């Protein structure tokens, strides 16, 4: 772990971050729209396309490109896209030279997986119609990482074109969280609360059981999903499920996975952009974009 990462872990263990995150999950703030065009430094390069369920927010780089990163944001399926997600869109556009689109999908508890998943698939398909010449790449963090894996499974099952590569950061892929090691790790994770995660999982599930692959893609078919970069930290509550997912992906035919287990890193560490580990993750994304 980097020195900055070590200091971050020390600092967060002595902060109220865990309580703040749990509160944001249980009582999400829907008043502030962090990805509205006026929030960006160059609003003229931001396009918003309303959809029947949700919207597409696209940032176009100054130079011509056919590279297109699609972002599915985290937040336990209940918190809207944050300032950090907006900064990622800007970074991808300005530093990586790719078009960047956030799929602003329906959130729980107003919507459940039976609404959110089809809406996400439809949004991705709409992007393909809007930008028929683009090559797509997928980036998902936390719940957005789990949703990204569900999207890959849905696209494969529909015989649709998969993204060129996908990057999953701390993906929440098993909402049942039945592994006893997970609850046992609750006291040591300075960010995620097991109780808050369990309740938001129930809210998002609606009438589905938590083991359903629509909620928990780790239980679905992981074959033929293309190239996946899997990134997660060892301090995470969800570490046992990340490691189980890594093993399953490595064993899946037609899926190529690059596993990056980052010592001492927090859940969704990408929120701290200045960390060397965050730069490493974006470097991996850049390398995928630069593949022929």
N, C-alpha and C positions, 0 to 999 in steps of 0.2 A: 504494500500500500504506500502511496505517496505521502510526503510529509503533510501536504495540505489535507489529504484524506484522513490522516491520523488526527490532525487538529480538529477537523470537522466532527469526527466521531467523538472525540473528547468533549467538544463543545455541546453537541446535541444531547449527549447523555446527561448533561447538567442543565438542560433547557426544558421548556414546556412544549416542545415540538409535538410529542406524542399526543398530549391532550388537545393541542390545536388542530392536528390532523383529524383526530377522532371527531371533534366538534364540526369541522368542515364537512366530514362525511355524513354526519347525522343531521346537520342544519346547513346545507350548502347555500352559498350566497349567489343568487341568480340576478342580482341588480346590476352588476358591473359586467359589461361585454368587453372582454380583453382582446378580442380579435375583430372588433369593428374597424373599418378602414381608417377612421380618424385616429386610432390608437397607434398606427404605424408611422414611421418617419416619412415615408413617401406614399401617401394614400392613393396616388394615381396609378401605382403599380399593383393595387389590391383589387381583386374582383370578387364579388359575392354573388353566388347563384342560389336563390331560394329553391328548396325542394319540397315535395309534399310532406316529408318528414326530415327536418333539419335543413342544412345548407352546406355549400362548399365555399371555403374562403381560400382564394388562390393569390399567392405573391409571385409575380413574374420578374425574373432578373433583367438587368439592363441589356444583356447580350442575348442573341438568339440561342435557343436550346431546344432539344427534344427530350432531355432528361427531366423526369418529373417525380418528385418524392411526395408520397401521400402519407399524411400524419393522422394516426388515431390516438387521441389524447387519453391520458389516465385520469384518475379521480374517482375510483370505486364505482363507476357507472352512474355517479350522482353529482359530481362536481364538474362545472363547465371548464372549458379550456382556460388556462391561466396566462399570466404575463410571461411565464417561462415558455409556454408553448408558442406564444407569439414571437418570442426571441429566437426560438428554434427555426421558425418559418423564415425570419429575416436572415439568420445565419446561413441556412441552406440556399437561399436565393442569392445573397450577396457574396458569401465566401466560397460556396461550392458551385455556384453558377447554375443551379438547377431551379426549375419551377417547383414551387412548394404549395401543396393544397392540404388544408385541414378539413377533414370530414367532421362536421359538427352534428353528431348523431343524437337521437332522442335519449333523454336521461331518465333514470329511475328517481323517485317512485312513480312519476307520471307515466312512464313507459317501462315495459319489461322486455326481456330478451326476444320474445316473439314479435315485438315491434322493431326493436333496435337492430337486430341482425338483418332482417330483410331490408330495412332502410339503409343500412351500411352497404350491403351488396348493391342495392339500386344506385346509391351515390357513387360508388366506384365505377359501375357500368356507365353512369352518366358522364363521368370524367373521360372515359374512353371515347364517348361520342363527341364530347367537346374538344378533345385533343387527340384525334385519331392517329397522328404521326408520332406521338410521344411514347417513350419507353418509361414504364412505371416501376417505382421502387416503394417499398412499404416500410414505415417506421412507426412502431407502437410502444408506448410506455405503460407499465402497470396494467390497469384494466384495459387500456388501449392495446397493449401487447397481447392480452388474451383475446380481445376482439379481432385483432389482426390475424391471429392463428385461426379463429373461426372463419374469417373472411377467406383465407387461403383454402380451407377445407370446402367451403361453399363454392368457390370458383372452380376448384378441381372437380367437384361433383357435377357441376353444370357444364363441364368441358370448355370452360372459358379460359382465356389467356391469363396466365399467372404473372405477377410482378417479376421483374428480372432478378430481384433479390429482396429479402426482408430483414429488418433489424428489429429485434425484440429486446426491450430493456426492462428487466424485472417483471416479466409478464405474469399476470394473475390468471393461471390456466386451470386451476381446480378450486371452484368456489365452495366445494364441500369441505375442504381443508381437514380431512379425516385423519391424516397422519398425526399420531399423538405427539411427535416431536415438534410440530408447529405450535400448538398451544403451550408446550413446555418452553418454547423460545420467547414467549410473549414478554417476559420481564427484561430480556436482553436486547430487544429491538427498540431503539430510542425513537422510532418514527411511527410504526404501525401498531394498532391495538387489535388484538384478536377479536374482542367483543364487537367493536365497531365494524370490522371487516365481515363478521358473521351476519350482522344485521343488514348491512348494505347488500350482501349476497342474497339474502332472503327477499329483500325488496325488489331486486333486479330479476329474480327468478320467477316471480309471479306464481303461476300454477305449475311450473316445471320443477322436477326434482333437481337438487343441486348437482347431482352426478351427470345430468343430461349434457351431451357433448356441445349443445348449443350454448351452454353456460361454461362448461369445463372442457375445453377442446383437448386437454391431455387424455381424455377418455375416448376421443374420436380417432379416426383413421389418420395417421400422420405420414402416410406414404405419398410420394409424388407431389411434394409441396415446394420443390425448387430449393434455392440456396437460402439459408437462414443463419444470421448472426445472432447468437443468444448471449446476452450480457446480464450479469446479476452480481450482487455483493454477498459476502459471507456473513454479514451481521443480520441479514434479512429474516424476518418471521417466516417467509415462504421458501427459505433455502431448501428444505427437503423436497418440495415440489419442483423447484428449479432443477435440482440434480436429477430427479426422476424424469423430468421432461427431456433433459439433455441426453440421458441414456436412451429413452424411447426414440428421439429424433435420430440418434446415431445408428440405431438399429432399423430405421425405416427405409425401405427401398425407394429410390427416386427422390430422396430428400438429402441434401448436403448441409451439414450444420457445422458452424464454427463456434465452439463454446468458449466463453470468456468468463471465468469465475474470478471475481476481483476481491482480493483479501481485504477484509475490514470495511468494504463499501456498504453504504446505506441502500435501502430500497429506493429505486428511481433516482439514483445519484445524479442523473443528467440535469436535474434541477439546479445543481451547483455547477454552472457552466465552466468555471475557471479551473476545476479539478483536472489534473492530468488524465484521470480515468475518463472524464467526459470528453476531453480532446481526443483520446484514443478511440472512443466510440464513434465520434464524428469522422475521424480519420478512416475508420473502417467503412463507414457509409460512403465517404469520398472515393475510396478504392473501388467499391462496387460500381459507383457511377462512372468511373474511368475505365472499367472493363469494356472491351470491344463488344 
